[in-house]
Amino acid sequence: MNLGVSRRSFLTNAARGAIGGLTLPLAMPAIAQGSWPNKPIRLLCGFAAGGQTDAFARAYGDGLSKLTGQPFVVENKAGAGSIIACEELKKAPPDANKLLYTTSSALIQNKALYKKLSYDPDKDFTKLAFIPGGKMPFTVAASVPVANMNEFITWAKGKSLNFGSYAPGGLGHLVCAQLNKLSGLTMECIQYRGEAPMWQDMAAGSLQAAVGSYIVAQSLYEQKLAKPLAVPSSTRLKPLPDVPTYFEQGLTDPIFRLGVWHILLAPAGIDPVLKERISSLMVQAGKSERIQKIIENNGIEEAASDWRAAELAYKEEAQPILSVIRELNLTLD
Protein backbone atom coordinates (compact mmCIF):
# COMPACT_ATOMS: atom_id res chain seq x y z
CA MET A 1 0.00 0.00 0.00
CA ASN A 2 2.94 2.28 0.63
CA LEU A 3 5.55 1.51 -2.02
CA GLY A 4 8.57 3.07 -0.34
CA VAL A 5 11.31 5.58 -0.99
CA SER A 6 11.93 4.89 -4.68
CA ARG A 7 8.24 4.96 -5.54
CA ARG A 8 8.44 7.57 -8.30
CA SER A 9 11.02 5.67 -10.30
CA PHE A 10 9.40 2.31 -9.60
CA LEU A 11 5.91 3.42 -10.55
CA THR A 12 6.99 5.23 -13.69
CA ASN A 13 9.15 2.40 -15.01
CA ALA A 14 6.70 -0.34 -14.05
CA ALA A 15 3.76 1.52 -15.52
CA ARG A 16 5.55 2.01 -18.81
CA GLY A 17 6.06 -1.73 -18.99
CA ALA A 18 2.52 -2.55 -17.90
CA ILE A 19 0.88 -0.12 -20.31
CA GLY A 20 3.03 -1.01 -23.25
CA GLY A 21 5.93 1.38 -23.16
CA LEU A 22 4.04 4.26 -24.73
CA THR A 23 6.26 7.07 -25.95
CA LEU A 24 5.59 10.54 -27.26
CA PRO A 25 5.49 10.91 -31.03
CA LEU A 26 8.29 12.94 -32.53
CA ALA A 27 5.88 15.30 -34.24
CA MET A 28 3.06 16.51 -32.01
CA PRO A 29 -0.22 17.87 -33.35
CA ALA A 30 -0.95 21.57 -33.00
CA ILE A 31 -3.08 21.00 -29.91
CA ALA A 32 0.04 20.00 -27.99
CA GLN A 33 2.39 22.48 -29.62
CA GLY A 34 0.74 25.78 -28.93
CA SER A 35 -3.05 25.88 -28.78
CA TRP A 36 -3.18 24.85 -25.12
CA PRO A 37 -3.33 26.74 -22.94
CA ASN A 38 -4.56 29.81 -24.79
CA LYS A 39 -6.38 31.30 -21.79
CA PRO A 40 -6.22 31.10 -17.98
CA ILE A 41 -6.75 27.58 -16.63
CA ARG A 42 -9.13 26.93 -13.74
CA LEU A 43 -7.36 24.60 -11.32
CA LEU A 44 -9.92 23.20 -8.90
CA CYS A 45 -8.70 22.05 -5.50
CA GLY A 46 -10.88 19.55 -3.67
CA PHE A 47 -9.99 20.87 -0.22
CA ALA A 48 -10.06 24.10 1.74
CA ALA A 49 -7.38 26.78 1.50
CA GLY A 50 -4.56 26.46 4.00
CA GLY A 51 -4.13 22.68 3.94
CA GLN A 52 -1.45 20.53 2.35
CA THR A 53 -3.46 19.75 -0.78
CA ASP A 54 -4.10 23.45 -1.32
CA ALA A 55 -0.41 24.28 -0.78
CA PHE A 56 0.64 21.71 -3.37
CA ALA A 57 -2.06 22.78 -5.84
CA ARG A 58 -0.88 26.38 -5.66
CA ALA A 59 2.79 25.43 -5.98
CA TYR A 60 2.18 23.21 -9.01
CA GLY A 61 -0.20 25.76 -10.48
CA ASP A 62 2.53 28.37 -10.21
CA GLY A 63 5.00 26.01 -11.84
CA LEU A 64 2.63 25.24 -14.72
CA SER A 65 1.95 28.95 -15.18
CA LYS A 66 5.65 29.70 -15.54
CA LEU A 67 6.10 26.88 -18.03
CA THR A 68 3.12 27.77 -20.22
CA GLY A 69 2.79 31.53 -19.81
CA GLN A 70 -0.85 31.30 -18.76
CA PRO A 71 -2.28 31.72 -15.22
CA PHE A 72 -3.46 28.59 -13.41
CA VAL A 73 -6.10 29.98 -11.07
CA VAL A 74 -6.70 27.80 -8.01
CA GLU A 75 -10.33 27.55 -6.93
CA ASN A 76 -11.04 25.77 -3.65
CA LYS A 77 -14.11 23.53 -3.95
CA ALA A 78 -14.04 21.91 -0.54
CA GLY A 79 -16.62 19.51 0.83
CA ALA A 80 -17.60 15.83 1.01
CA GLY A 81 -14.11 14.49 0.35
CA SER A 82 -13.73 16.29 -3.02
CA ILE A 83 -17.13 15.20 -4.32
CA ILE A 84 -18.15 18.80 -5.05
CA ALA A 85 -14.98 19.38 -7.05
CA CYS A 86 -15.28 16.03 -8.85
CA GLU A 87 -18.86 16.79 -9.85
CA GLU A 88 -17.76 20.09 -11.38
CA LEU A 89 -14.89 18.52 -13.29
CA LYS A 90 -17.13 15.74 -14.61
CA LYS A 91 -19.36 18.35 -16.28
CA ALA A 92 -16.43 20.21 -17.88
CA PRO A 93 -15.65 19.83 -21.60
CA PRO A 94 -12.58 17.71 -22.42
CA ASP A 95 -10.41 20.67 -23.40
CA ALA A 96 -8.24 20.70 -20.24
CA ASN A 97 -9.18 24.30 -19.48
CA LYS A 98 -10.48 23.05 -16.14
CA LEU A 99 -8.38 20.61 -14.10
CA LEU A 100 -8.66 19.16 -10.60
CA TYR A 101 -5.92 18.75 -8.00
CA THR A 102 -7.07 16.42 -5.23
CA THR A 103 -6.12 13.37 -3.17
CA SER A 104 -6.40 9.70 -4.04
CA SER A 105 -9.38 9.42 -1.68
CA ALA A 106 -11.56 11.12 -4.30
CA LEU A 107 -11.04 8.10 -6.55
CA ILE A 108 -10.60 5.28 -4.04
CA GLN A 109 -12.19 5.87 -0.64
CA ASN A 110 -15.28 7.58 -1.99
CA LYS A 111 -16.13 4.41 -3.92
CA ALA A 112 -16.83 2.58 -0.68
CA LEU A 113 -17.98 5.47 1.49
CA TYR A 114 -20.91 6.55 -0.69
CA LYS A 115 -23.56 4.15 -1.96
CA LYS A 116 -24.64 6.59 -4.68
CA LEU A 117 -21.53 8.41 -5.85
CA SER A 118 -22.34 11.14 -8.35
CA TYR A 119 -19.35 10.31 -10.55
CA ASP A 120 -17.56 7.20 -11.71
CA PRO A 121 -13.87 7.31 -10.69
CA ASP A 122 -13.03 4.80 -13.43
CA LYS A 123 -14.82 6.49 -16.33
CA ASP A 124 -15.30 10.20 -15.74
CA PHE A 125 -11.70 11.42 -15.43
CA THR A 126 -8.30 11.30 -17.07
CA LYS A 127 -5.34 10.82 -14.73
CA LEU A 128 -2.53 13.26 -15.51
CA ALA A 129 0.03 13.02 -12.70
CA PHE A 130 0.90 11.22 -9.48
CA ILE A 131 2.18 13.40 -6.62
CA PRO A 132 3.47 11.87 -3.35
CA GLY A 133 1.93 13.60 -0.33
CA GLY A 134 4.26 12.29 2.34
CA LYS A 135 3.74 10.92 5.81
CA MET A 136 1.00 12.35 8.00
CA PRO A 137 1.81 12.44 11.73
CA PHE A 138 -0.62 11.40 14.43
CA THR A 139 -0.94 14.62 16.42
CA VAL A 140 -2.47 15.45 19.80
CA ALA A 141 -3.22 18.75 21.46
CA ALA A 142 -0.57 20.05 23.85
CA SER A 143 -2.99 19.57 26.75
CA VAL A 144 -3.11 15.80 26.21
CA PRO A 145 -0.77 14.40 28.91
CA VAL A 146 0.99 11.70 26.87
CA ALA A 147 4.31 11.26 25.09
CA ASN A 148 3.71 8.24 22.83
CA MET A 149 0.97 6.09 21.30
CA ASN A 150 0.81 3.54 24.11
CA GLU A 151 0.32 6.29 26.66
CA PHE A 152 -2.33 7.87 24.42
CA ILE A 153 -4.31 4.65 24.12
CA THR A 154 -4.21 4.11 27.88
CA TRP A 155 -5.21 7.71 28.57
CA ALA A 156 -7.98 7.76 25.93
CA LYS A 157 -9.83 4.66 27.13
CA GLY A 158 -13.20 5.51 28.59
CA LYS A 159 -13.01 9.14 27.46
CA SER A 160 -15.19 10.97 24.96
CA LEU A 161 -12.62 12.47 22.61
CA ASN A 162 -12.84 14.37 19.34
CA PHE A 163 -10.60 13.15 16.53
CA GLY A 164 -10.05 15.32 13.46
CA SER A 165 -10.21 14.04 9.88
CA TYR A 166 -9.53 16.26 6.84
CA ALA A 167 -11.89 14.19 4.65
CA PRO A 168 -14.27 11.23 4.92
CA GLY A 169 -12.32 8.05 4.26
CA GLY A 170 -9.00 9.89 4.40
CA LEU A 171 -6.06 8.60 6.37
CA GLY A 172 -7.23 10.30 9.57
CA HIS A 173 -10.65 8.70 9.30
CA LEU A 174 -9.12 5.24 8.81
CA VAL A 175 -6.64 5.66 11.66
CA CYS A 176 -9.39 6.79 14.05
CA ALA A 177 -11.68 3.91 13.12
CA GLN A 178 -8.90 1.33 13.38
CA LEU A 179 -7.67 2.63 16.74
CA ASN A 180 -11.22 2.49 18.07
CA LYS A 181 -11.57 -1.07 16.82
CA LEU A 182 -8.19 -2.45 17.91
CA SER A 183 -7.77 -0.57 21.19
CA GLY A 184 -11.31 -0.31 22.48
CA LEU A 185 -11.47 3.49 22.17
CA THR A 186 -14.61 5.52 21.52
CA MET A 187 -13.23 8.59 19.74
CA GLU A 188 -15.70 10.54 17.62
CA CYS A 189 -14.31 11.30 14.17
CA ILE A 190 -15.06 14.90 13.19
CA GLN A 191 -15.02 15.49 9.42
CA TYR A 192 -13.60 18.84 8.25
CA ARG A 193 -13.51 20.48 4.85
CA GLY A 194 -9.75 20.29 4.66
CA GLU A 195 -6.94 20.61 7.17
CA ALA A 196 -6.85 24.30 8.05
CA PRO A 197 -10.12 24.39 10.05
CA MET A 198 -9.16 21.12 11.72
CA TRP A 199 -5.89 22.51 13.05
CA GLN A 200 -7.62 25.72 14.09
CA ASP A 201 -9.92 23.68 16.34
CA MET A 202 -6.97 21.83 17.83
CA ALA A 203 -5.23 25.12 18.58
CA ALA A 204 -8.44 26.33 20.22
CA GLY A 205 -8.63 23.24 22.41
CA SER A 206 -11.78 21.57 21.05
CA LEU A 207 -9.95 18.76 19.26
CA GLN A 208 -7.80 16.27 21.15
CA ALA A 209 -6.23 14.29 18.30
CA ALA A 210 -5.94 14.32 14.51
CA VAL A 211 -4.00 13.04 11.53
CA GLY A 212 -2.82 15.57 8.97
CA SER A 213 0.17 16.83 7.05
CA TYR A 214 3.37 17.95 8.68
CA ILE A 215 3.57 21.13 6.57
CA VAL A 216 0.34 22.51 8.06
CA ALA A 217 0.70 21.12 11.59
CA GLN A 218 4.26 22.42 11.87
CA SER A 219 3.20 25.84 13.13
CA LEU A 220 1.25 24.22 15.97
CA TYR A 221 4.32 22.21 16.94
CA GLU A 222 6.47 25.34 16.93
CA GLN A 223 3.95 27.22 19.09
CA LYS A 224 3.67 24.26 21.51
CA LEU A 225 -0.04 23.97 20.76
CA ALA A 226 0.26 20.37 19.58
CA LYS A 227 2.72 17.50 19.50
CA PRO A 228 3.29 14.58 17.10
CA LEU A 229 3.24 11.05 18.52
CA ALA A 230 3.74 8.80 15.48
CA VAL A 231 4.29 8.71 11.73
CA PRO A 232 3.19 6.01 9.26
CA SER A 233 5.34 3.91 6.91
CA SER A 234 8.53 2.07 7.80
CA THR A 235 10.82 5.09 8.24
CA ARG A 236 10.69 8.24 10.33
CA LEU A 237 9.87 11.65 8.94
CA LYS A 238 13.06 13.60 8.26
CA PRO A 239 11.87 16.84 9.90
CA LEU A 240 10.75 14.82 12.97
CA PRO A 241 13.62 12.40 13.57
CA ASP A 242 12.68 11.86 17.23
CA VAL A 243 9.09 10.84 16.51
CA PRO A 244 8.84 7.03 16.11
CA THR A 245 6.70 5.23 13.56
CA TYR A 246 3.52 3.43 14.55
CA PHE A 247 5.35 0.16 13.89
CA GLU A 248 8.10 1.04 16.33
CA GLN A 249 5.39 1.51 18.95
CA GLY A 250 3.74 -1.86 18.35
CA LEU A 251 0.97 -0.74 15.99
CA THR A 252 1.56 -3.00 12.99
CA ASP A 253 -1.80 -2.97 11.21
CA PRO A 254 -1.44 -1.98 7.51
CA ILE A 255 -3.54 1.13 8.11
CA PHE A 256 -0.70 2.55 10.18
CA ARG A 257 1.70 2.31 7.25
CA LEU A 258 -0.37 4.14 4.66
CA GLY A 259 1.06 7.18 2.96
CA VAL A 260 -0.87 9.88 1.11
CA TRP A 261 -0.73 10.79 -2.54
CA HIS A 262 -2.28 13.48 -4.68
CA ILE A 263 -3.44 13.36 -8.26
CA LEU A 264 -4.07 15.80 -11.10
CA LEU A 265 -7.21 15.03 -13.11
CA ALA A 266 -8.82 16.23 -16.31
CA PRO A 267 -12.28 15.36 -17.65
CA ALA A 268 -12.54 12.09 -19.54
CA GLY A 269 -11.91 12.21 -23.26
CA ILE A 270 -9.12 14.77 -23.58
CA ASP A 271 -6.79 14.40 -26.53
CA PRO A 272 -4.08 11.76 -25.77
CA VAL A 273 -1.33 14.11 -26.92
CA LEU A 274 -2.61 16.86 -24.66
CA LYS A 275 -2.70 14.33 -21.81
CA GLU A 276 0.97 13.55 -22.42
CA ARG A 277 1.84 17.25 -22.61
CA ILE A 278 0.20 18.18 -19.31
CA SER A 279 1.67 15.13 -17.63
CA SER A 280 5.14 16.10 -18.82
CA LEU A 281 4.62 19.69 -17.68
CA MET A 282 3.72 18.47 -14.18
CA VAL A 283 6.96 16.51 -13.98
CA GLN A 284 8.87 19.62 -15.09
CA ALA A 285 7.02 21.80 -12.59
CA GLY A 286 8.04 19.42 -9.82
CA LYS A 287 11.65 20.38 -10.40
CA SER A 288 11.01 24.02 -9.49
CA GLU A 289 12.72 25.50 -6.46
CA ARG A 290 9.38 26.18 -4.76
CA ILE A 291 8.19 22.57 -4.99
CA GLN A 292 11.58 21.10 -4.16
CA LYS A 293 11.59 23.19 -0.99
CA ILE A 294 8.10 21.99 -0.05
CA ILE A 295 8.93 18.32 -0.47
CA GLU A 296 12.24 18.72 1.36
CA ASN A 297 10.55 20.41 4.32
CA ASN A 298 7.97 17.62 4.45
CA GLY A 299 10.41 14.76 4.16
CA ILE A 300 8.80 13.69 0.87
CA GLU A 301 11.08 11.65 -1.37
CA GLU A 302 9.85 12.70 -4.82
CA ALA A 303 7.93 15.33 -6.76
CA ALA A 304 5.33 14.62 -9.45
CA SER A 305 5.49 11.58 -11.74
CA ASP A 306 3.55 11.13 -14.96
CA TRP A 307 0.09 9.70 -15.65
CA ARG A 308 1.43 6.14 -15.86
CA ALA A 309 2.50 6.29 -12.21
CA ALA A 310 -0.94 7.59 -11.28
CA GLU A 311 -2.64 4.72 -13.09
CA LEU A 312 -0.42 2.15 -11.40
CA ALA A 313 -0.80 3.61 -7.90
CA TYR A 314 -4.56 3.57 -8.35
CA LYS A 315 -4.56 -0.06 -9.43
CA GLU A 316 -2.25 -1.15 -6.61
CA GLU A 317 -3.92 0.64 -3.71
CA ALA A 318 -7.61 0.72 -4.52
CA GLN A 319 -8.55 -2.79 -3.46
CA PRO A 320 -6.65 -2.91 -0.11
CA ILE A 321 -8.07 0.45 1.00
CA LEU A 322 -11.58 -0.39 -0.12
CA SER A 323 -11.42 -3.66 1.79
CA VAL A 324 -10.51 -1.86 5.02
CA ILE A 325 -13.28 0.72 4.63
CA ARG A 326 -15.88 -1.97 4.02
CA GLU A 327 -14.59 -4.06 6.91
CA LEU A 328 -14.89 -1.06 9.23
CA ASN A 329 -18.36 -0.27 7.85
CA LEU A 330 -17.57 3.39 7.24
CA THR A 331 -20.35 4.01 4.71
CA LEU A 332 -21.58 7.61 4.95
CA ASP A 333 -24.94 7.40 3.14
NUROTI-858590 format. One record per residue (C-alpha): residue in one letter; y, x, z. Coordinates in steps of 0.05 Angstrom, whole numbers, plus 5000, padded with zeros to 4 digits. Layout:
N
  code     v     u     w
     A     Y     X     Z
...
***
This chain:
333
  code     v     u     w
     M  5000  5000  5000
     N  5046  5059  5013
     L  5030  5111  4960
     G  5061  5171  4993
     V  5112  5226  4980
     S  5098  5239  4906
     R  5099  5165  4889
     R  5151  5169  4834
     S  5113  5220  4794
     F  5046  5188  4808
     L  5068  5118  4789
     T  5105  5140  4726
     N  5048  5183  4700
     A  4993  5134  4719
     A  5030  5075  4690
     R  5040  5111  4624
     G  4965  5121  4620
     A  4949  5050  4642
     I  4998  5018  4594
     G  4980  5061  4535
     G  5028  5119  4537
     L  5085  5081  4505
     T  5141  5125  4481
     L  5211  5112  4455
     P  5218  5110  4379
     L  5259  5166  4349
     A  5306  5118  4315
     M  5330  5061  4360
     P  5357  4996  4333
     A  5431  4981  4340
     I  5420  4938  4402
     A  5400  5001  4440
     Q  5450  5048  4408
     G  5516  5015  4421
     S  5518  4939  4424
     W  5497  4936  4498
     P  5535  4933  4541
     N  5596  4909  4504
     K  5626  4872  4564
     P  5622  4876  4640
     I  5552  4865  4667
     R  5539  4817  4725
     L  5492  4853  4774
     L  5464  4802  4822
     C  5441  4826  4890
     G  5391  4782  4927
     F  5417  4800  4996
     A  5482  4799  5035
     A  5536  4852  5030
     G  5529  4909  5080
     G  5454  4917  5079
     Q  5411  4971  5047
     T  5395  4931  4984
     D  5469  4918  4974
     A  5486  4992  4984
     F  5434  5013  4933
     A  5456  4959  4883
     R  5528  4982  4887
     A  5509  5056  4880
     Y  5464  5044  4820
     G  5515  4996  4790
     D  5567  5051  4796
     G  5520  5100  4763
     L  5505  5053  4706
     S  5579  5039  4696
     K  5594  5113  4689
     L  5538  5122  4639
     T  5555  5062  4596
     G  5631  5056  4604
     Q  5626  4983  4625
     P  5634  4954  4696
     F  5572  4931  4732
     V  5600  4878  4779
     V  5556  4866  4840
     E  5551  4793  4861
     N  5515  4779  4927
     K  5471  4718  4921
     A  5438  4719  4989
     G  5390  4668  5017
     A  5317  4648  5020
     G  5290  4718  5007
     S  5326  4725  4940
     I  5304  4657  4914
     I  5376  4637  4899
     A  5388  4700  4859
     C  5321  4694  4823
     E  5336  4623  4803
     E  5402  4645  4772
     L  5370  4702  4734
     K  5315  4657  4708
     K  5367  4613  4674
     A  5404  4671  4642
     P  5397  4687  4568
     P  5354  4748  4552
     D  5413  4792  4532
     A  5414  4835  4595
     N  5486  4816  4610
     K  5461  4790  4677
     L  5412  4832  4718
     L  5383  4827  4788
     Y  5375  4882  4840
     T  5328  4859  4895
     T  5267  4878  4937
     S  5194  4872  4919
     S  5188  4812  4966
     A  5222  4769  4914
     L  5162  4779  4869
     I  5106  4788  4919
     Q  5117  4756  4987
     N  5152  4694  4960
     K  5088  4677  4922
     A  5052  4663  4986
     L  5109  4640  5030
     Y  5131  4582  4986
     K  5083  4529  4961
     K  5132  4507  4906
     L  5168  4569  4883
     S  5223  4553  4833
     Y  5206  4613  4789
     D  5144  4649  4766
     P  5146  4723  4786
     D  5096  4739  4731
     K  5130  4704  4673
     D  5204  4694  4685
     F  5228  4766  4691
     T  5226  4834  4659
     K  5216  4893  4705
     L  5265  4949  4690
     A  5260  5001  4746
     F  5224  5018  4810
     I  5268  5044  4868
     P  5237  5069  4933
     G  5272  5039  4993
     G  5246  5085  5047
     K  5218  5075  5116
     M  5247  5020  5160
     P  5249  5036  5235
     F  5228  4988  5289
     T  5292  4981  5328
     V  5309  4951  5396
     A  5375  4936  5429
     A  5401  4989  5477
     S  5391  4940  5535
     V  5316  4938  5524
     P  5288  4985  5578
     V  5234  5020  5537
     A  5225  5086  5502
     N  5165  5074  5457
     M  5122  5019  5426
     N  5071  5016  5482
     E  5126  5006  5533
     F  5157  4953  5488
     I  5093  4914  5482
     T  5082  4916  5558
     W  5154  4896  5571
     A  5155  4840  5519
     K  5093  4803  5543
     G  5110  4736  5572
     K  5183  4740  5549
     S  5219  4696  5499
     L  5249  4748  5452
     N  5287  4743  5387
     F  5263  4788  5331
     G  5306  4799  5269
     S  5281  4796  5198
     Y  5325  4809  5137
     A  5284  4762  5093
     P  5225  4715  5098
     G  5161  4754  5085
     G  5198  4820  5088
     L  5172  4879  5127
     G  5206  4855  5191
     H  5174  4787  5186
     L  5105  4818  5176
     V  5113  4867  5233
     C  5136  4812  5281
     A  5078  4766  5262
     Q  5027  4822  5268
     L  5053  4847  5335
     N  5050  4776  5361
     K  4979  4769  5336
     L  4951  4836  5358
     S  4989  4845  5424
     G  4994  4774  5450
     L  5070  4771  5443
     T  5110  4708  5430
     M  5172  4735  5395
     E  5211  4686  5352
     C  5226  4714  5283
     I  5298  4699  5264
     Q  5310  4700  5188
     Y  5377  4728  5165
     R  5410  4730  5097
     G  5406  4805  5093
     E  5412  4861  5143
     A  5486  4863  5161
     P  5488  4798  5201
     M  5422  4817  5234
     W  5450  4882  5261
     Q  5514  4848  5282
     D  5474  4802  5327
     M  5437  4861  5357
     A  5502  4895  5372
     A  5527  4831  5404
     G  5465  4827  5448
     S  5431  4764  5421
     L  5375  4801  5385
     Q  5325  4844  5423
     A  5286  4875  5366
     A  5286  4881  5290
     V  5261  4920  5231
     G  5311  4944  5179
     S  5337  5003  5141
     Y  5359  5067  5174
     I  5423  5071  5131
     V  5450  5007  5161
     A  5422  5014  5232
     Q  5448  5085  5237
     S  5517  5064  5263
     L  5484  5025  5319
     Y  5444  5086  5339
     E  5507  5129  5339
     Q  5544  5079  5382
     K  5485  5073  5430
     L  5479  4999  5415
     A  5407  5005  5392
     K  5350  5054  5390
     P  5292  5066  5342
     L  5221  5065  5370
     A  5176  5075  5310
     V  5174  5086  5235
     P  5120  5064  5185
     S  5078  5107  5138
     S  5041  5171  5156
     T  5102  5216  5165
     R  5165  5214  5207
     L  5233  5197  5179
     K  5272  5261  5165
     P  5337  5237  5198
     L  5296  5215  5259
     P  5248  5272  5271
     D  5237  5254  5345
     V  5217  5182  5330
     P  5141  5177  5322
     T  5105  5134  5271
     Y  5069  5070  5291
     F  5003  5107  5278
     E  5021  5162  5327
     Q  5030  5108  5379
     G  4963  5075  5367
     L  4985  5019  5320
     T  4940  5031  5260
     D  4941  4964  5224
     P  4960  4971  5150
     I  5023  4929  5162
     F  5051  4986  5204
     R  5046  5034  5145
     L  5083  4993  5093
     G  5144  5021  5059
     V  5198  4983  5022
     W  5216  4985  4949
     H  5270  4954  4906
     I  5267  4931  4835
     L  5316  4919  4778
     L  5301  4856  4738
     A  5325  4824  4674
     P  5307  4754  4647
     A  5242  4749  4609
     G  5244  4762  4535
     I  5295  4818  4528
     D  5288  4864  4469
     P  5235  4918  4485
     V  5282  4973  4462
     L  5337  4948  4507
     K  5287  4946  4564
     E  5271  5019  4552
     R  5345  5037  4548
     I  5364  5004  4614
     S  5303  5033  4647
     S  5322  5103  4624
     L  5394  5092  4646
     M  5369  5074  4716
     V  5330  5139  4720
     Q  5392  5177  4698
     A  5436  5140  4748
     G  5388  5161  4804
     K  5408  5233  4792
     S  5480  5220  4810
     E  5510  5254  4871
     R  5524  5188  4905
     I  5451  5164  4900
     Q  5422  5232  4917
     K  5464  5232  4980
     I  5440  5162  4999
     I  5366  5179  4991
     E  5374  5245  5027
     N  5408  5211  5086
     N  5352  5159  5089
     G  5295  5208  5083
     I  5274  5176  5017
     E  5233  5222  4973
     E  5254  5197  4904
     A  5307  5159  4865
     A  5292  5107  4811
     S  5232  5110  4765
     D  5223  5071  4701
     W  5194  5002  4687
     R  5123  5029  4683
     A  5126  5050  4756
     A  5152  4981  4774
     E  5094  4947  4738
     L  5043  4992  4772
     A  5072  4984  4842
     Y  5071  4909  4833
     K  4999  4909  4811
     E  4977  4955  4868
     E  5013  4922  4926
     A  5014  4848  4910
     Q  4944  4829  4931
     P  4942  4867  4998
     I  5009  4839  5020
     L  4992  4768  4998
     S  4927  4772  5036
     V  4963  4790  5100
     I  5014  4734  5093
     R  4961  4682  5080
     E  4919  4708  5138
     L  4979  4702  5185
     N  4995  4633  5157
     L  5068  4649  5145
     T  5080  4593  5094
     L  5152  4568  5099
     D  5148  4501  5063
***
